[in-house]
Amino acid sequence: MDPVTILVDADACPVKEEIYRVAERHGAHVRVVSNQVFRVPVSERVKRVTVSDAFDAADDWIAEAAGPRTLVVTGDILLADRALKAGATVLAHTGKPFDAASMGGAVATRAILADLRAGMDGPLGGSGGGPAPFRKEDRSRFLQALDRELVRLSRAVR
């Protein structure tokens, strides 16, 4: 029986430490994927994957490694869509699960917001307001969702 693997889109992930702790408790493997070097715990289960700085290199690596026994942690809607299509379970770092039913609307909303940001005039320029601040409630919701999904994946028929 292969352990569940958690693939972390690490560049903007505020819950890496939580992932390490929960993964250890569940015996899951963790791959921390980025184009920058991040310090990871010394563990047989946790590995750093440093990719090139090419556009979407980390996303490409994660999408190719994703499958039915993986849980992908990302805030990137397009990566979430690719991982779901590969059969992976996907969570945002706020604990919000991505699923096939929600992806169409999420991708469309992302495209609309990108268009709005690109056309903005005024003091914000094209940067927009950015994501909402990460809150204590988001961290708690993420921990609950991560634990729930790891239990579900570990019980799934292999």
DSSP file (Angstrom, degrees, kcal/mol; ACC not computed):
  #  RESIDUE AA STRUCTURE BP1 BP2  ACC     N-H-->O    O-->H-N    N-H-->O    O-->H-N    TCO  KAPPA ALPHA  PHI   PSI    X-CA   Y-CA   Z-CA
    1    1 A M              0   0    0      0, 0.0     0, 0.0     0, 0.0     0, 0.0   0.000 360.0 360.0 360.0 119.2    0.0    0.0    0.0
    2    2 A D        -     0   0    0    156,-0.1     3,-0.1     1,-0.1     2,-0.0  -0.577 360.0-117.2 -77.9 139.7    1.5    3.3   -1.1
    3    3 A P        -     0   0    0      0, 0.0     2,-0.1     0, 0.0    25,-0.1  -0.345  34.2 -95.6 -71.2 159.2    1.2    6.2    1.3
    4    4 A V        -     0   0    0     22,-0.2    25,-2.7   146,-0.1     2,-0.5  -0.486  38.7-144.4 -68.4 143.6   -0.8    9.3    0.3
    5    5 A T  E     -ab  29  70A   0     64,-2.2    66,-2.4    23,-0.2     2,-0.6  -0.961   3.2-151.0-115.9 131.0    1.5   12.1   -1.1
    6    6 A I  E     -ab  30  71A   0     23,-3.3    25,-2.9    -2,-0.5     2,-0.6  -0.895   8.4-158.6 -99.6 122.6    0.8   15.7   -0.4
    7    7 A L  E     -ab  31  72A   0     64,-2.4    66,-2.7    -2,-0.6     2,-0.6  -0.911  10.2-158.2-103.2 119.5    2.0   18.0   -3.2
    8    8 A V  E     -ab  32  73A   0     23,-3.0    25,-2.5    -2,-0.6     2,-1.5  -0.879  18.8-147.9-107.7 120.1    2.4   21.6   -1.9
    9    9 A D  E >   -a   33   0A   0     64,-2.6     3,-0.5    -2,-0.6    66,-0.2  -0.710  34.3-177.1 -77.6  91.9    2.5   24.6   -4.3
   10   10 A A  G >   +     0   0    0     23,-2.1     3,-1.5    -2,-1.5    -1,-0.2   0.666  51.3  85.5 -81.6 -22.4    4.9   26.2   -1.9
   11   11 A D  G 3  S+     0   0    0     22,-0.5    -1,-0.2     1,-0.3    23,-0.1   0.841 112.5  13.9 -54.4 -39.9    5.7   29.7   -3.1
   12   12 A A  G <  S+     0   0    0     -3,-0.5    -1,-0.3     2,-0.0    -2,-0.1   0.037  92.5 130.0-123.0  27.1    2.7   31.3   -1.5
   13   13 A C    X   -     0   0    0     -3,-1.5     3,-0.6     1,-0.1    -3,-0.0  -0.739  32.8-174.9 -91.0 115.9    1.6   28.6    0.9
   14   14 A P  T 3  S+     0   0    0      0, 0.0     3,-0.1     0, 0.0    -1,-0.1   0.419  77.5  59.9 -86.5   3.0    1.1   29.9    4.5
   15   15 A V  T 3>  +     0   0    0      1,-0.1     4,-2.1     2,-0.1     5,-0.1   0.024  60.0 118.5-121.7  28.6    0.4   26.4    6.0
   16   16 A K  H <> S+     0   0    0     -3,-0.6     4,-2.3     1,-0.2     5,-0.2   0.929  77.9  51.1 -61.3 -45.9    3.5   24.5    5.2
   17   17 A E  H  > S+     0   0    0      1,-0.2     4,-1.9     2,-0.2    -1,-0.2   0.892 110.3  50.1 -60.0 -39.4    4.4   23.8    8.9
   18   18 A E  H  > S+     0   0    0      1,-0.2     4,-2.5     2,-0.2     5,-0.3   0.893 108.1  53.4 -65.2 -40.0    0.9   22.5    9.5
   19   19 A I  H  X S+     0   0    0     -4,-2.1     4,-2.8     1,-0.2     5,-0.3   0.928 107.1  51.5 -61.1 -45.3    1.1   20.2    6.5
   20   20 A Y  H  X S+     0   0    0     -4,-2.3     4,-2.1     1,-0.2    -1,-0.2   0.927 112.3  46.1 -58.3 -45.9    4.4   18.7    7.9
   21   21 A R  H  X S+     0   0    0     -4,-1.9     4,-1.8     2,-0.2    -2,-0.2   0.938 116.1  43.1 -64.3 -48.1    2.8   18.0   11.3
   22   22 A V  H  X S+     0   0    0     -4,-2.5     4,-1.7     1,-0.2     6,-0.2   0.897 112.8  53.4 -67.6 -39.5   -0.4   16.5   10.0
   23   23 A A  H  X>S+     0   0    0     -4,-2.8     5,-2.3    -5,-0.3     4,-1.1   0.907 107.5  51.5 -61.6 -41.9    1.4   14.4    7.3
   24   24 A E  H ><5S+     0   0    0     -4,-2.1     3,-0.6    -5,-0.3    -1,-0.2   0.919 108.5  51.2 -60.7 -43.7    3.7   12.9   10.0
   25   25 A R  H 3<5S+     0   0    0     -4,-1.8    -1,-0.2     1,-0.2    -2,-0.2   0.841 117.4  39.3 -62.3 -34.2    0.7   11.9   12.0
   26   26 A H  H 3<5S-     0   0    0     -4,-1.7    -1,-0.2    -5,-0.1    -2,-0.2   0.488 109.3-118.5 -96.2  -4.4   -0.9   10.2    9.0
   27   27 A G  T <<5 +     0   0    0     -4,-1.1    -3,-0.2    -3,-0.6     2,-0.2   0.768  62.0 151.9  72.3  24.5    2.3    8.7    7.6
   28   28 A A      < -     0   0    0     -5,-2.3     2,-0.3    -6,-0.2    -1,-0.2  -0.543  44.2-123.4 -87.1 153.9    1.8   10.7    4.4
   29   29 A H  E     -a    5   0A   0    -25,-2.7   -23,-3.3    -2,-0.2     2,-0.4  -0.662  23.1-152.2 -89.7 152.8    4.7   11.8    2.1
   30   30 A V  E     -ac   6  46A   0     15,-2.9    17,-2.5    -2,-0.3     2,-0.5  -0.995  11.2-168.3-130.1 133.3    5.1   15.5    1.3
   31   31 A R  E     -ac   7  47A   0    -25,-2.9   -23,-3.0    -2,-0.4     2,-0.8  -0.977  10.3-157.9-119.8 115.2    6.6   17.1   -1.8
   32   32 A V  E     -ac   8  48A   0     15,-2.6    17,-3.0    -2,-0.5     2,-0.5  -0.830  17.5-165.8 -96.3 106.8    7.3   20.9   -1.3
   33   33 A V  E     +ac   9  49A   0    -25,-2.5   -23,-2.1    -2,-0.8   -22,-0.5  -0.830  24.9 123.9-107.7 126.3    7.4   22.2   -4.9
   34   34 A S  E     - c   0  50A   0     15,-2.2    17,-2.6    -2,-0.5     4,-0.1  -0.973  62.8-117.3-162.5 171.4    8.8   25.7   -5.8
   35   35 A N  S    S+     0   0    0     -2,-0.3     2,-0.3    15,-0.2    15,-0.1   0.262  99.5  65.5 -99.9  10.0   11.3   27.5   -7.9
   36   36 A Q  S    S-     0   0    0     16,-0.1     2,-0.6    17,-0.0    15,-0.1  -0.888  94.2-103.9-122.9 157.5   12.9   28.8   -4.7
   37   37 A V        -     0   0    0     -2,-0.3     2,-0.4    13,-0.1    -2,-0.1  -0.734  39.3-174.4 -84.8 124.8   14.7   26.9   -2.0
   38   38 A F        -     0   0    0     -2,-0.6     2,-0.4    -6,-0.2    -6,-0.1  -0.910  28.8-114.4-114.3 145.1   12.6   26.4    1.1
   39   39 A R        -     0   0    0     -2,-0.4    -2,-0.0     9,-0.0     0, 0.0  -0.652  38.5-174.7 -75.5 131.9   13.8   24.9    4.3
   40   40 A V        -     0   0    0     -2,-0.4     8,-0.1     6,-0.1   -23,-0.0  -0.891  32.1 -88.9-123.9 157.6   11.9   21.6    5.0
   41   41 A P        -     0   0    0      0, 0.0     2,-1.0     0, 0.0     5,-0.1  -0.267  43.5-105.7 -62.1 150.5   12.1   19.3    8.0
   42   42 A V  S    S+     0   0    0      3,-0.1     2,-0.3     5,-0.0     5,-0.1  -0.712  71.5 131.4 -77.0 108.1   14.7   16.6    8.0
   43   43 A S        -     0   0    0     -2,-1.0     3,-0.3     3,-0.5    -3,-0.0  -0.980  66.4-129.4-160.4 144.1   12.4   13.6    7.4
   44   44 A E  S    S+     0   0    0     -2,-0.3    -1,-0.1     1,-0.2    -2,-0.0   0.760 112.6  50.7 -65.6 -23.7   12.3   10.6    5.1
   45   45 A R  S    S+     0   0    0    -16,-0.1   -15,-2.9     1,-0.1     2,-0.5   0.709  99.5  68.7 -89.0 -21.9    8.7   11.6    4.3
   46   46 A V  E     +c   30   0A   0     -3,-0.3    -3,-0.5   -17,-0.2     2,-0.4  -0.881  59.2 173.8-108.3 124.1    9.3   15.3    3.4
   47   47 A K  E     -c   31   0A   0    -17,-2.5   -15,-2.6    -2,-0.5     2,-0.4  -0.977  25.6-134.9-129.1 141.7   11.2   16.2    0.2
   48   48 A R  E     -c   32   0A   0     -2,-0.4     2,-0.6   -17,-0.2   -15,-0.2  -0.801  15.2-163.4 -92.2 134.2   11.9   19.6   -1.4
   49   49 A V  E     -c   33   0A   0    -17,-3.0   -15,-2.2    -2,-0.4     2,-0.6  -0.955   4.8-168.4-118.9 109.8   11.4   19.7   -5.2
   50   50 A T  E     -c   34   0A   0     -2,-0.6   -15,-0.2   -17,-0.2     2,-0.2  -0.884   9.2-173.2-102.1 121.0   13.1   22.8   -6.7
   51   51 A V        -     0   0    0    -17,-2.6     7,-0.1    -2,-0.6     6,-0.0  -0.500  32.9 -80.1-103.9 174.2   12.1   23.4  -10.3
   52   52 A S        -     0   0    0     -2,-0.2    -1,-0.2     1,-0.1     6,-0.2  -0.159  40.0-111.7 -66.9 169.0   13.4   25.9  -12.8
   53   53 A D  S    S+     0   0    0      4,-0.1    -1,-0.1     3,-0.1     3,-0.1   0.240  73.3 131.8 -89.0  15.5   12.2   29.5  -12.8
   54   54 A A  S >  S-     0   0    0      1,-0.1     3,-2.1     2,-0.1     4,-0.3  -0.333  75.8 -80.3 -62.5 149.5   10.3   29.0  -16.1
   55   55 A F  T 3  S-     0   0    0      1,-0.3    -1,-0.1     2,-0.1    -3,-0.1  -0.305 113.2  -3.4 -55.0 127.4    6.7   30.2  -16.1
   56   56 A D  T 3> S+     0   0    0     -3,-0.1     4,-2.8     1,-0.1    -1,-0.3   0.640  87.2 137.6  63.9  19.5    4.5   27.6  -14.4
   57   57 A A  H <> S+     0   0    0     -3,-2.1     4,-2.2     2,-0.2     5,-0.2   0.915  74.4  46.2 -61.5 -42.3    7.3   25.1  -13.9
   58   58 A A  H  > S+     0   0    0     -4,-0.3     4,-2.5     2,-0.2    -1,-0.2   0.927 113.3  49.2 -65.5 -43.9    6.1   24.3  -10.3
   59   59 A D  H  > S+     0   0    0      1,-0.2     4,-2.9     2,-0.2     5,-0.2   0.914 110.7  50.8 -60.6 -42.6    2.5   23.9  -11.5
   60   60 A D  H  X S+     0   0    0     -4,-2.8     4,-2.1     2,-0.2    -1,-0.2   0.916 110.6  48.6 -62.2 -43.0    3.6   21.7  -14.4
   61   61 A W  H  X S+     0   0    0     -4,-2.2     4,-1.8     2,-0.2    -2,-0.2   0.936 114.1  46.0 -62.9 -46.0    5.6   19.4  -12.0
   62   62 A I  H  X S+     0   0    0     -4,-2.5     4,-1.5     1,-0.2    -2,-0.2   0.928 111.8  50.8 -63.6 -45.8    2.7   19.2   -9.6
   63   63 A A  H  < S+     0   0    0     -4,-2.9    -1,-0.2     1,-0.2    -2,-0.2   0.880 111.7  48.2 -61.2 -38.3    0.1   18.5  -12.4
   64   64 A E  H  < S+     0   0    0     -4,-2.1    -1,-0.2    -5,-0.2    -2,-0.2   0.830 115.1  44.7 -71.3 -31.4    2.3   15.7  -13.8
   65   65 A A  H  < S+     0   0    0     -4,-1.8    -2,-0.2    -5,-0.2    -1,-0.2   0.636  92.0 106.4 -86.2 -15.0    2.8   14.1  -10.3
   66   66 A A     <  +     0   0    0     -4,-1.5     5,-0.0    -5,-0.2    -3,-0.0  -0.312  39.6 134.9 -69.6 147.1   -0.9   14.4   -9.3
   67   67 A G    >   -     0   0    0     20,-0.1     3,-1.8    22,-0.1    22,-0.3  -0.939  67.9 -60.2-170.1-171.5   -3.1   11.3   -9.2
   68   68 A P  T 3  S+     0   0    0      0, 0.0    19,-0.1     0, 0.0    -2,-0.1   0.722 128.1  49.3 -61.5 -23.8   -5.7    9.4   -7.2
   69   69 A R  T 3  S+     0   0    0     19,-0.1   -64,-2.2   -66,-0.1     2,-0.4   0.081  98.4  90.6-103.7  23.4   -3.4    9.0   -4.1
   70   70 A T  E <   -b    5   0A   0     -3,-1.8    19,-2.3   -66,-0.2     2,-0.5  -0.903  56.7-157.5-121.0 150.3   -2.3   12.6   -4.0
   71   71 A L  E     -bd   6  89A   0    -66,-2.4   -64,-2.4    -2,-0.4     2,-0.4  -0.993  16.7-155.0-121.5 120.6   -3.6   15.6   -2.2
   72   72 A V  E     -bd   7  90A   0     17,-3.2    19,-2.8    -2,-0.5     2,-0.6  -0.828   3.0-159.0-100.3 131.8   -2.6   19.0   -3.8
   73   73 A V  E     +bd   8  91A   0    -66,-2.7   -64,-2.6    -2,-0.4     2,-0.3  -0.947  36.3 131.8-111.4 114.3   -2.5   22.1   -1.7
   74   74 A T        -     0   0    0     17,-2.1   -64,-0.1    -2,-0.6    -2,-0.0  -0.991  52.4-151.8-156.6 155.5   -2.7   25.2   -3.8
   75   75 A G  S    S+     0   0    0     -2,-0.3     2,-0.7    17,-0.2    17,-0.1   0.332  71.3 107.1-105.3   1.8   -4.4   28.6   -4.2
   76   76 A D     >  -     0   0    0      1,-0.2     4,-2.6     2,-0.0     5,-0.2  -0.731  56.2-160.3 -88.1 113.2   -4.0   28.5   -7.9
   77   77 A I  H  > S+     0   0    0     -2,-0.7     4,-2.3     1,-0.2    -1,-0.2   0.885  90.2  50.5 -63.0 -41.4   -7.3   27.8   -9.6
   78   78 A L  H  > S+     0   0    0      2,-0.2     4,-2.0     1,-0.2    -1,-0.2   0.898 112.4  46.9 -67.8 -38.3   -5.8   26.7  -12.9
   79   79 A L  H  > S+     0   0    0      2,-0.2     4,-2.8     1,-0.2     5,-0.2   0.911 110.0  54.3 -65.9 -41.5   -3.4   24.2  -11.1
   80   80 A A  H  X S+     0   0    0     -4,-2.6     4,-2.5     1,-0.2    -2,-0.2   0.913 108.0  50.2 -57.0 -43.2   -6.4   23.0   -9.1
   81   81 A D  H  X S+     0   0    0     -4,-2.3     4,-2.1     2,-0.2    -1,-0.2   0.920 111.6  47.3 -61.9 -45.1   -8.3   22.3  -12.3
   82   82 A R  H  X S+     0   0    0     -4,-2.0     4,-1.1     2,-0.2    -2,-0.2   0.911 112.8  49.1 -63.8 -42.6   -5.3   20.4  -13.8
   83   83 A A  H  <>S+     0   0    0     -4,-2.8     5,-2.3     1,-0.2     3,-0.4   0.901 109.7  51.3 -66.1 -41.2   -4.8   18.3  -10.6
   84   84 A L  H ><5S+     0   0    0     -4,-2.5     3,-1.7     1,-0.2    -1,-0.2   0.916 106.8  53.9 -61.2 -42.3   -8.5   17.4  -10.3
   85   85 A K  H 3<5S+     0   0    0     -4,-2.1    -1,-0.2     1,-0.3    -2,-0.2   0.773 105.1  55.3 -63.8 -24.9   -8.4   16.2  -13.9
   86   86 A A  T 3<5S-     0   0    0     -4,-1.1    -1,-0.3    -3,-0.4    -2,-0.2   0.469 125.8-103.3 -84.8  -2.9   -5.5   14.0  -13.0
   87   87 A G  T < 5S+     0   0    0     -3,-1.7    -3,-0.2    -4,-0.3   -17,-0.2   0.505  74.4 139.7  97.3   5.4   -7.6   12.4  -10.2
   88   88 A A      < -     0   0    0     -5,-2.3     2,-0.4    -6,-0.1    -1,-0.3  -0.344  55.3-118.7 -80.1 161.0   -6.1   14.3   -7.2
   89   89 A T  E     -d   71   0A   0    -19,-2.3   -17,-3.2   -22,-0.3     2,-0.4  -0.826  35.2-157.7 -91.0 138.9   -7.9   15.7   -4.2
   90   90 A V  E     +dE  72  98A   0      8,-0.6     8,-2.5    -2,-0.4     2,-0.4  -0.979  15.3 179.1-131.3 130.5   -7.3   19.5   -4.0
   91   91 A L  E     -dE  73  97A   0    -19,-2.8   -17,-2.1    -2,-0.4     2,-0.2  -0.972  23.2-134.1-124.3 141.2   -7.5   21.9   -1.1
   92   92 A A    >   -     0   0    0      4,-2.8     3,-2.3    -2,-0.4   -17,-0.2  -0.518  37.0-106.2 -78.8 161.0   -6.8   25.6   -1.0
   93   93 A H  T 3  S+     0   0    0      1,-0.3    49,-0.2    -2,-0.2   -18,-0.1   0.589 121.7  62.7 -69.0  -6.4   -4.7   26.8    1.9
   94   94 A T  T 3  S-     0   0    0      2,-0.2    -1,-0.3    47,-0.1    47,-0.1   0.453 122.4-105.8 -90.3  -2.6   -7.9   28.1    3.5
   95   95 A G  S <  S+     0   0    0     -3,-2.3    -2,-0.1     1,-0.3    44,-0.0   0.358  74.3 142.3  93.5  -5.1   -9.3   24.6    3.7
   96   96 A K        -     0   0    0     -5,-0.1    -4,-2.8     1,-0.1    -1,-0.3  -0.567  47.2-135.2 -71.5 123.5  -11.7   25.2    0.8
   97   97 A P  E     -E   91   0A   0      0, 0.0     2,-0.4     0, 0.0    -6,-0.2  -0.592   8.7-143.9 -78.9 140.1  -11.9   22.0   -1.3
   98   98 A F  E     +E   90   0A   0     -8,-2.5    -8,-0.6    -2,-0.3     2,-0.3  -0.853  27.8 171.1 -95.0 138.6  -11.8   22.3   -5.0
   99   99 A D    >>  -     0   0    0     -2,-0.4     4,-1.3   -10,-0.1     3,-0.9  -0.944  48.1-100.6-143.3 167.8  -14.0   19.9   -6.9
  100  100 A A  H 3> S+     0   0    0     -2,-0.3     4,-0.7     1,-0.3     3,-0.3   0.844 118.5  56.9 -57.6 -36.2  -15.1   19.3  -10.5
  101  101 A A  H 34 S+     0   0    0      1,-0.2     4,-0.3     2,-0.1    -1,-0.3   0.822 112.6  39.6 -67.1 -30.8  -18.5   20.9   -9.8
  102  102 A S  H <> S+     0   0    0     -3,-0.9     4,-2.0     1,-0.1    -1,-0.2   0.607  96.3  80.9 -94.2 -11.9  -17.0   24.2   -8.6
  103  103 A M  H  X S+     0   0    0     -4,-1.3     4,-3.0    -3,-0.3     5,-0.3   0.883  85.0  56.3 -67.9 -40.4  -14.1   24.5  -11.1
  104  104 A G  H  X S+     0   0    0     -4,-0.7     4,-2.1     1,-0.2    -1,-0.2   0.941 113.4  41.1 -57.4 -48.8  -16.1   25.9  -14.1
  105  105 A G  H  > S+     0   0    0     -4,-0.3     4,-2.7     2,-0.2    -1,-0.2   0.878 114.9  52.0 -65.9 -38.4  -17.3   28.8  -12.1
  106  106 A A  H  X S+     0   0    0     -4,-2.0     4,-2.3     2,-0.2    -2,-0.2   0.913 111.0  46.6 -66.2 -42.9  -14.0   29.3  -10.4
  107  107 A V  H  X S+     0   0    0     -4,-3.0     4,-2.1     2,-0.2    -1,-0.2   0.910 114.1  48.4 -65.4 -42.0  -12.1   29.4  -13.7
  108  108 A A  H  X S+     0   0    0     -4,-2.1     4,-2.2    -5,-0.3    -2,-0.2   0.921 111.8  48.8 -64.9 -43.6  -14.6   31.8  -15.2
  109  109 A T  H  X S+     0   0    0     -4,-2.7     4,-2.7     1,-0.2     5,-0.2   0.906 109.7  52.9 -61.9 -41.9  -14.5   34.1  -12.1
  110  110 A R  H  X S+     0   0    0     -4,-2.3     4,-2.4     1,-0.2    -1,-0.2   0.919 109.4  48.9 -59.0 -44.4  -10.7   34.1  -12.3
  111  111 A A  H  X S+     0   0    0     -4,-2.1     4,-2.1     2,-0.2    -2,-0.2   0.903 111.6  48.9 -63.8 -41.8  -10.8   35.1  -16.0
  112  112 A I  H  X S+     0   0    0     -4,-2.2     4,-2.4     2,-0.2    -2,-0.2   0.932 112.5  47.6 -63.8 -45.9  -13.2   38.0  -15.3
  113  113 A L  H  X S+     0   0    0     -4,-2.7     4,-2.7     1,-0.2    -2,-0.2   0.874 110.2  52.6 -65.1 -36.6  -11.2   39.3  -12.4
  114  114 A A  H  X S+     0   0    0     -4,-2.4     4,-2.3    -5,-0.2    -1,-0.2   0.915 110.2  48.5 -63.8 -41.9   -8.0   39.1  -14.4
  115  115 A D  H  X S+     0   0    0     -4,-2.1     4,-1.4     2,-0.2    -2,-0.2   0.909 111.8  49.4 -63.7 -42.0   -9.7   41.1  -17.2
  116  116 A L  H  < S+     0   0    0     -4,-2.4     4,-0.3     1,-0.2     3,-0.3   0.925 112.1  47.8 -63.7 -44.4  -10.9   43.7  -14.6
  117  117 A R  H >< S+     0   0    0     -4,-2.7     3,-1.1     1,-0.2    -1,-0.2   0.897 109.1  54.3 -63.2 -39.5   -7.4   44.0  -13.1
  118  118 A A  H 3< S+     0   0    0     -4,-2.3    -1,-0.2     1,-0.3    -2,-0.2   0.811 113.0  43.1 -64.9 -29.1   -5.8   44.4  -16.5
  119  119 A G  T 3< S+     0   0    0     -4,-1.4    -1,-0.3    -3,-0.3    -2,-0.2   0.342  85.5 126.6 -99.6   7.1   -8.1   47.3  -17.3
  120  120 A M    <   -     0   0    0     -3,-1.1     2,-0.3    -4,-0.3    -3,-0.0  -0.397  36.8-169.4 -70.9 139.7   -8.0   49.1  -14.0
  121  121 A D        +     0   0    0     -2,-0.1     3,-0.3     5,-0.1    -2,-0.0  -0.766  44.7  48.2-113.2 166.9   -7.1   52.8  -14.0
  122  122 A G  S >  S-     0   0    0     -2,-0.3     3,-1.3     1,-0.2     4,-0.0  -0.531 106.6 -28.6 102.6-166.6   -6.3   54.8  -10.9
  123  123 A P  T 3  S+     0   0    0      0, 0.0    -1,-0.2     0, 0.0     0, 0.0   0.732 130.8  53.4 -65.4 -24.4   -4.0   54.4   -7.9
  124  124 A L  T >  S-     0   0    0     -3,-0.3     3,-1.8     1,-0.2     4,-0.4   0.655  84.8-170.5 -84.5 -14.1   -4.1   50.6   -7.8
  125  125 A G  T <   -     0   0    0     -3,-1.3     3,-0.4     1,-0.2    -1,-0.2  -0.319  62.4 -33.5  58.2-142.4   -3.1   50.2  -11.4
  126  126 A G  T 3  S+     0   0    0      1,-0.2    -1,-0.2    -7,-0.1    -7,-0.1   0.332 122.1  86.9 -91.2   6.6   -3.4   46.7  -12.7
  127  127 A S  S <  S-     0   0    0     -3,-1.8     3,-0.3     1,-0.1    -1,-0.2   0.763  71.1-165.5 -82.1 -23.5   -2.5   45.1   -9.3
  128  128 A G        -     0   0    0     -3,-0.4    -1,-0.1    -4,-0.4    -2,-0.0  -0.180  45.9 -60.6  66.8-167.1   -6.0   45.0   -7.8
  129  129 A G  S    S-     0   0    0      1,-0.2    -1,-0.2     3,-0.0    -2,-0.0   0.609  70.7-139.2 -91.7 -13.1   -6.6   44.5   -4.2
  130  130 A G        -     0   0    0     -3,-0.3    -1,-0.2     2,-0.0    -2,-0.0  -0.129  42.1 -35.5  79.2 178.4   -5.0   41.0   -3.9
  131  131 A P  S    S-     0   0    0      0, 0.0     3,-0.1     0, 0.0     0, 0.0  -0.271  72.8 -90.8 -72.0 160.3   -6.3   38.1   -1.9
  132  132 A A        -     0   0    0      1,-0.1     3,-0.1     3,-0.0    -2,-0.0  -0.348  56.4 -87.4 -64.2 151.0   -8.0   38.5    1.4
  133  133 A P        -     0   0    0      0, 0.0     2,-0.4     0, 0.0    -1,-0.1  -0.304  45.1-107.7 -60.4 144.8   -5.7   38.3    4.4
  134  134 A F        -     0   0    0     -3,-0.1     2,-0.2     4,-0.0   -40,-0.0  -0.625  44.9-161.5 -75.8 127.4   -5.0   34.8    5.8
  135  135 A R     >  -     0   0    0     -2,-0.4     4,-1.8     1,-0.1     3,-0.3  -0.650  33.5-109.8-113.5 166.0   -6.8   34.5    9.1
  136  136 A K  H  > S+     0   0    0      1,-0.2     4,-2.2    -2,-0.2     5,-0.2   0.869 120.3  55.6 -57.1 -39.3   -6.7   32.2   12.2
  137  137 A E  H  > S+     0   0    0      1,-0.2     4,-2.6     2,-0.2    -1,-0.2   0.860 104.0  54.0 -64.4 -35.9  -10.1   30.7   11.1
  138  138 A D  H  > S+     0   0    0     -3,-0.3     4,-2.5     2,-0.2    -1,-0.2   0.923 108.5  49.1 -63.5 -44.0   -8.6   29.9    7.7
  139  139 A R  H  X S+     0   0    0     -4,-1.8     4,-2.4     2,-0.2    -2,-0.2   0.919 112.9  47.2 -61.9 -44.8   -5.7   28.0    9.3
  140  140 A S  H  X S+     0   0    0     -4,-2.2     4,-2.1     2,-0.2    -2,-0.2   0.922 112.6  48.6 -63.5 -45.2   -8.2   26.1   11.6
  141  141 A R  H  X S+     0   0    0     -4,-2.6     4,-2.4     1,-0.2    -2,-0.2   0.884 111.1  51.8 -62.6 -39.2  -10.4   25.2    8.6
  142  142 A F  H  X S+     0   0    0     -4,-2.5     4,-3.2   -49,-0.2     5,-0.2   0.939 108.2  50.5 -63.0 -47.2   -7.4   24.0    6.6
  143  143 A L  H  X S+     0   0    0     -4,-2.4     4,-2.3     1,-0.2    -2,-0.2   0.906 112.3  47.2 -58.9 -42.8   -6.2   21.7    9.4
  144  144 A Q  H  X S+     0   0    0     -4,-2.1     4,-2.4     2,-0.2    -1,-0.2   0.925 114.8  46.0 -64.0 -44.8   -9.7   20.2    9.7
  145  145 A A  H  X S+     0   0    0     -4,-2.4     4,-2.7     2,-0.2     5,-0.2   0.905 112.3  50.7 -66.5 -41.8  -10.0   19.7    5.9
  146  146 A L  H  X S+     0   0    0     -4,-3.2     4,-2.4     2,-0.2     5,-0.2   0.938 112.5  46.3 -61.9 -47.1   -6.4   18.3    5.6
  147  147 A D  H  X S+     0   0    0     -4,-2.3     4,-2.2    -5,-0.2    -2,-0.2   0.933 113.3  49.5 -60.2 -46.6   -7.0   15.8    8.4
  148  148 A R  H  X S+     0   0    0     -4,-2.4     4,-2.3     1,-0.2    -2,-0.2   0.923 113.2  45.8 -59.2 -46.9  -10.4   14.8    6.9
  149  149 A E  H  X S+     0   0    0     -4,-2.7     4,-2.9     2,-0.2     5,-0.2   0.868 110.6  52.3 -69.7 -36.1   -9.0   14.3    3.4
  150  150 A L  H  X S+     0   0    0     -4,-2.4     4,-2.2    -5,-0.2    -1,-0.2   0.900 110.7  48.5 -66.2 -38.9   -6.0   12.3    4.5
  151  151 A V  H  X S+     0   0    0     -4,-2.2     4,-1.4    -5,-0.2    -2,-0.2   0.940 113.5  47.5 -62.5 -46.5   -8.3    9.9    6.5
  152  152 A R  H  X S+     0   0    0     -4,-2.3     4,-1.0     1,-0.2     3,-0.3   0.933 113.8  46.5 -61.3 -46.5  -10.5    9.5    3.4
  153  153 A L  H  < S+     0   0    0     -4,-2.9     3,-0.4     1,-0.2    -1,-0.2   0.873 109.7  53.6 -66.0 -36.3   -7.6    8.9    1.1
  154  154 A S  H  < S+     0   0    0     -4,-2.2    -1,-0.2     1,-0.2    -2,-0.2   0.786 111.9  45.8 -70.0 -25.0   -6.0    6.4    3.4
  155  155 A R  H  < S+     0   0    0     -4,-1.4    -1,-0.2    -3,-0.3    -2,-0.2   0.609  89.3 111.3 -89.8 -13.3   -9.2    4.4    3.6
  156  156 A A  S  < S-     0   0    0     -4,-1.0     2,-0.2    -3,-0.4    -3,-0.0  -0.252  83.7 -94.8 -63.5 148.6   -9.8    4.5   -0.2
  157  157 A V              0   0    0      1,-0.2    -1,-0.1     0, 0.0    -2,-0.1  -0.436 360.0 360.0 -63.6 132.3   -9.5    1.3   -2.1
  158  158 A R              0   0    0     -2,-0.2    -1,-0.2    -3,-0.1  -156,-0.1   0.434 360.0 360.0 -93.2 360.0   -6.0    1.0   -3.5
